[in-house]
Amino acid sequence: MAFLADDVVLGFLREQGSRARYVTSVCTGALLLGAAGLLRGYRAATHWAYMDLLPKVGAIPVGDRVVVDRNRITAGGVTAGIDFGLRVMAELAGEVTAKRAELMMEYDPAPPFRSGHPRIADAALVEAAKRALAESVAKRTALLQG
């Protein structure tokens, strides 16, 4: 989390991102890319609890699991990382290769509780999760406003 205000890390990301073929992140990594100025004007995703922070770094929040905007590829929470990996694989090696990988790893999610996102979870569960994450959100907010 402290990396959000670390000038050395942000400078490194800025430098690398200016030359990279793709600039990518999963989960709250989007906040780090944003803090480095790499998502300004780009559509992006991050973990649902931190979506409201994306505009603070100039990004346009999108509630999809994976968002591709030009050479920026971002994903939501941790499990969206698999979707993200397959999307990046398709970009680099083609859709057939990504489909084959999806099949080979038997990626056919069937969440046992269907409560993995606020749009489908029980409202009381969402509120409890927000309370549990409130301190983390507040710390990141303070660092981004820093």
Wavefront OBJ file of the C-alpha trace (Angstrom):
o trace
v 0.000 0.000 0.000
v 2.847 2.405 0.784
v 3.964 2.126 -2.844
v 1.092 4.472 -3.732
v 3.202 7.315 -2.342
v 6.678 5.967 -3.137
v 8.261 8.316 -5.680
v 10.924 5.777 -6.658
v 8.354 3.063 -7.417
v 6.005 5.471 -9.189
v 8.881 6.880 -11.250
v 9.957 3.379 -12.243
v 6.407 2.497 -13.306
v 6.074 5.767 -15.232
v 9.339 5.133 -17.082
v 8.596 1.499 -17.874
v 4.971 2.227 -18.740
v 5.954 4.900 -21.239
v 7.730 2.249 -23.325
v 5.717 -0.881 -22.568
v 3.697 -2.685 -25.183
v 1.080 -3.316 -22.496
v 0.504 -1.737 -19.097
v -1.448 -4.161 -16.940
v -2.717 -4.807 -13.450
v -4.987 -7.025 -11.409
v -6.968 -5.932 -8.354
v -5.651 -2.817 -6.584
v -2.596 -2.738 -8.830
v -4.712 -0.357 -10.917
v -4.416 2.201 -8.132
v -0.636 1.919 -8.322
v -0.649 2.375 -12.094
v -3.023 5.281 -11.641
v -0.841 6.902 -8.997
v 1.987 6.728 -11.538
v -0.219 8.561 -14.035
v -0.528 5.561 -16.333
v -4.325 5.314 -16.321
v -5.214 8.976 -16.857
v -8.010 9.005 -19.432
v -8.152 5.217 -19.661
v -11.042 2.937 -18.760
v -9.982 0.605 -15.947
v -11.088 -2.018 -13.435
v -10.005 -2.805 -9.905
v -11.406 -4.619 -6.874
v -15.010 -3.511 -6.301
v -14.240 -1.899 -2.927
v -11.741 0.479 -4.537
v -13.598 1.445 -7.734
v -14.447 4.899 -6.326
v -10.718 5.637 -6.085
v -10.045 5.239 -9.813
v -11.265 8.750 -10.732
v -8.832 10.161 -8.133
v -6.017 8.929 -10.390
v -7.672 10.040 -13.615
v -9.015 6.631 -14.639
v -12.545 5.917 -15.835
v -13.977 3.112 -13.669
v -15.612 0.193 -15.447
v -17.277 -2.596 -13.488
v -16.137 -5.408 -15.780
v -13.875 -8.252 -14.673
v -11.330 -7.296 -17.356
v -11.054 -3.974 -19.163
v -8.957 -3.485 -22.288
v -8.446 0.134 -23.311
v -5.800 0.544 -25.965
v -2.630 -0.935 -24.414
v -3.974 -0.866 -20.851
v -5.417 -4.101 -19.477
v -6.791 -4.073 -15.949
v -8.848 -6.548 -13.957
v -11.041 -6.594 -10.891
v -10.385 -8.602 -7.749
v -8.038 -11.535 -7.382
v -10.107 -14.187 -9.187
v -10.520 -11.887 -12.182
v -6.788 -12.476 -12.596
v -7.511 -15.725 -14.409
v -9.783 -13.932 -16.873
v -7.090 -11.260 -17.168
v -4.379 -13.845 -17.902
v -6.474 -15.411 -20.631
v -7.177 -12.002 -22.177
v -3.465 -11.118 -22.154
v -2.678 -14.525 -23.664
v -5.180 -13.847 -26.448
v -3.554 -10.463 -27.109
v -0.061 -11.969 -27.245
v -0.618 -15.405 -28.762
v -4.098 -15.329 -30.291
v -7.564 -16.335 -29.216
v -7.166 -20.005 -30.162
v -4.170 -20.306 -27.838
v -6.087 -18.659 -24.999
v -9.098 -20.912 -25.577
v -6.839 -23.954 -25.508
v -5.311 -22.810 -22.217
v -8.772 -22.238 -20.774
v -9.720 -25.781 -21.726
v -6.463 -27.326 -20.519
v -6.824 -25.803 -17.063
v -10.536 -26.661 -16.998
v -11.492 -23.070 -16.350
v -15.237 -23.412 -15.934
v -16.023 -21.467 -12.771
v -19.043 -22.398 -10.712
v -18.875 -20.400 -7.480
v -20.586 -22.378 -4.716
v -22.353 -19.382 -3.164
v -22.795 -16.782 -5.921
v -21.765 -13.991 -3.552
v -18.520 -12.907 -5.185
v -19.576 -9.372 -6.136
v -21.799 -6.737 -4.508
v -24.230 -6.826 -7.426
v -25.187 -10.432 -6.555
v -24.305 -10.827 -2.871
v -26.727 -10.396 0.010
v -26.884 -6.718 1.044
v -25.979 -7.479 4.675
v -22.912 -9.414 3.538
v -21.858 -6.529 1.288
v -22.188 -4.045 4.144
v -20.134 -6.287 6.449
v -17.437 -6.601 3.784
v -17.394 -2.823 3.272
v -16.942 -2.323 7.019
v -14.105 -4.859 7.047
v -12.390 -3.078 4.147
v -13.103 0.497 5.299
v -9.699 1.021 6.918
v -7.864 -0.217 3.835
v -9.951 1.998 1.551
v -9.361 5.006 3.822
v -5.595 4.438 3.870
v -5.413 4.183 0.094
v -7.599 7.243 -0.278
v -5.276 9.236 1.983
v -2.201 8.086 0.077
v -3.738 9.035 -3.262
v -4.700 12.473 -1.993
v -1.295 12.827 -0.324
l 1 2 3 4 5 6 7 8 9 10 11 12 13 14 15 16 17 18 19 20 21 22 23 24 25 26 27 28 29 30 31 32 33 34 35 36 37 38 39 40 41 42 43 44 45 46 47 48 49 50 51 52 53 54 55 56 57 58 59 60 61 62 63 64 65 66 67 68 69 70 71 72 73 74 75 76 77 78 79 80 81 82 83 84 85 86 87 88 89 90 91 92 93 94 95 96 97 98 99 100 101 102 103 104 105 106 107 108 109 110 111 112 113 114 115 116 117 118 119 120 121 122 123 124 125 126 127 128 129 130 131 132 133 134 135 136 137 138 139 140 141 142 143 144 145 146
